[in-house]
Amino acid sequence: MKALAVIPARLGATRLPRKPLRLLAGQPLIVRVWQRVIETAVSDRVVVATDSDEVADAARNAGAEVVMTSAAHSSGTERVAEVARLAEFAGFGAIINVQGDEPFVSRHALLGAARMVTTEGYAVGTAAVLATPEILDNPNVVKVVAASDGRAMYFSRAAIPFLRNHDDAELQRAYIWQHLGVYAYERSALMRWVNLPESPLEQIERLEQLRPLGAGISIGVSLIDEPVRPGIDTEEDLARANRDWTAFTTG
């Protein structure tokens, strides 16, 4: 199954204004993400999807393929779906969504998410890492609980799995999974996802993956074993990324 990677990017971020064009090691962030996805070699083609001429110009100047998309999208998933609908991409059965603020995105996470779709037969694939109990009380860190076969049971900002009895703390540690925001979709599942109405659980938790999950679309979770490098949402994140970039690229 051929795979298409799409990097959705918009200029409208509030916590880090003009985020895709902010510089990481001398290059616009969107360029660094595109370079990283190319480097991982997980897809047959990589496309930047944006509604901004400035972002498009920056990406094209670096050599990236760009598709201009609608400014009306409310999520990256919708932007990815617009690209996937184009006739020139009809031959790609698996679509990978790589967020435009993830220059440290893991090759293993992308491969794991894609494998859930291309090999394991799930409609949607994503990834997670085993984490420490400290994340449980952090609502900014999304947790996922999966069945023994890897099928996602629930995603939440809350502490899941909840420790009811402290005698079970050691058991709990094996199931504290931090969700990584990468997705792969089987083509028809992506189109079904974006045509679904917003679900109550999605509205409550502000997690878009609860929309397909609540509608019965299967999501496979690939558990990977490596340190998590966070994405870039704030000025502090960008400063940290600039400090870490050389070690990351040479390590």
N, C-alpha and C positions, 0 to 999 in steps of 0.2 A: 504494500500500500504506500503510495507516494505521499510525502508529508510536506505541507506548506507552513512555514513559520511567519506569523504576522506580529509586528510590533506596533500597537496602537499608541499614538502620542497626541496630546493636545496642550495648548498653552495656558489653559484656564486654571491651573493649580493655584490654590490660595496660600497654602503654608510655605511654598517655595515658588514665588512668581516666575513665570517664563521658564519653568523647570527643564523642558527638553533642550533648551538652548544654553543653559548654564554650563560652565566649563568644568570638565573633569580631566585633569592632566592635559590641559591645553586644547581639548576637543569638546564640542557640544555633547551633552549627556546622551542624546539620541544616537549620535554617531558611535559613542562607546558601547552602547547596548547593541546596536547593529553589528559592530565588530565582534562583540562577544558571542552573539548568536552564530555568526559565520564561523567563528573559531570552534564552536562546539560541534559543528558538522552533524547536527541531529535532523536536519531537514533537507529536502531537495531544492528548496527555493526560499528566500527570505525577503519579506516586503515590509516597508515602513508605511503605516496607514495614518494619515493625519488630515485635519481640515485647515491647517495653517500653511500659508505659502512660505513663511519664514522657516518653519521646521522642514518643509519639503526641500527648500533650497539647500539648507545645511546638510540634509541627508544625501541629496543628489550630488552635491559637491564632493562628498566623501566616496561616492561610487555606489550608493545604495539605490535599490529599486524602490520607487515611491508610488503609492496609490492615493489620490485625493479622495476624501470621504466627506460625508455630510457633517455639518456642525451641530446637528440636532440629536446626536447620540447621547444617551445618558450613562453609558458604560463602555468599557473597552471591548467587552464581548459583542456588543452591537456593532461596533466599528469593525471588528474582525469578521463578523458575519457578512457585512456589506462587501468586503473584499472577496470572501469565499464565494459569494453569489456570482461574481463576474465570470463570464464565459471562459476567459483565458485560464481560470483556475479550476475549471470543472473537473479536471482529471486528478485532483488531489483528494484522496479519501480521508486523510487525517489532517486536521488543522491545529496548529500549536499557537497558543496565545502567550507571548512573552511581554510582560509589562515594560513600558518605556522608561521606567525608573529603576531597572534592575541590572546594572552593569556587571554585577558579580554573580549573575544567574549561574547556577550549577549545571554542568553538562549531565551529571547523574540525575538531577531532578527532571530535566527536560526529557532525557531518555526514558526515565521511569514513567513519567506521565504519558509519553507517547506509547510505550509498551503496553500500558493498560488498555489502550484502544486497538493498537495494531496486532497484538499477540493475545492478550487476555480476554478480549471480547467485550469490554465495557464500552458504554456509550460515551463516557467522559473519563479522562484520566487526570490525576493530579499527584502531588507528592507531599511527603511529610518527613520530619526528622524526630527521633526520640529526644525529648527535652527534659529539663530538670523541673522539679516542683515549683521553682520560683515563677515560672510563666503562668501558673494557674490563676493567680490573682491579678494578672495584667490584662485588662480588656482590649488592649491594642494588639495582643498576640492571639491569633485564632487557633483554637484547638480542634482536633478531629478525633472521633472515635470510629474505629473500623471493625468489621467482623473478621473472623479468622481467615477468610479468603481474600481480604483486602477491600471488600465493599464498604464504602463510607456509610455509616449509620447516622452521624450527626456532626455538624460543625457548630462551634459556639465561641463566643468571647468569654463565656463563663468558665468556671473550673470544672472541666470534664476530663476524665471520670472523677466524680466527687468521692472523697475519702470519708466514708461513713464510720468506719472502725479503724482506729490508728494501728491496730494489729495487722492491717492489710497494706500498710505503707509500702512495703517492699514489692508487693504484687502491683500496686498502683503505678509504680515507677516504670514498669514495662509498657504502660498504656498511655503515658503522657506524650502525645504526639503533637508537635507544632506544625500547623499547616503551612506549606509554601505556596505562594500565589502563582503557580504555573498551571496551565491547563492544556490538555489536548482533547479534541472533540472528533468524534465520528461525524462526518458532514451532516447527515440528516438530524443527528442529535443537536448540533449547534443551531440549525434552523428552527428546530422545535423549541429550544431554549429561549431564543430571542422573541418567539411568538407567544410565549406564555405570559400571563398577567403577573404582576408582582404578587408574591405570596405574603400572607400575614407573618410567617416566621422570618422571612427575608426582611420585612419592614421592621420587625421588632429588633432583630440582631444587626441589621444593616450588613448582611452578608448575602451577596447575590447568588452564591452556589446553593443556598437553601431553596431557591426557586425550582431548579430542575430536580433536586433531591426530593422535594415535597411532591413533585408531579410524577414520581416513579422512574425518573431517568437514572440509570445506574452510574455511579461514580466510583472508579477504582482508585485506591490510594497506594502509591508506591512508597514504601518506607526506605529512605536512604540513610547511609551512615557517614556523615561528614559534618563539619561545623557550618553553622548558618551565617552568611554574610548579609546583613539587612540591606534593603533598598534605600532609596534616597527620597525623603519626604520633607526635610527641613534644612535650614542653613547648617545646623550642627551635623546632620547626616552628610551633607556635601563636603564640609570641612574634613570630617573623618575619612570619607572616601578618597579625597585628595591625598591625605596622609598615608593611606593604606595602598594606594594604587601601584606604586612601584614594587612593593613586596608581593602583591597579588599577581602582577604580570610576570614577575621573574621567578616566582616560587613554583 
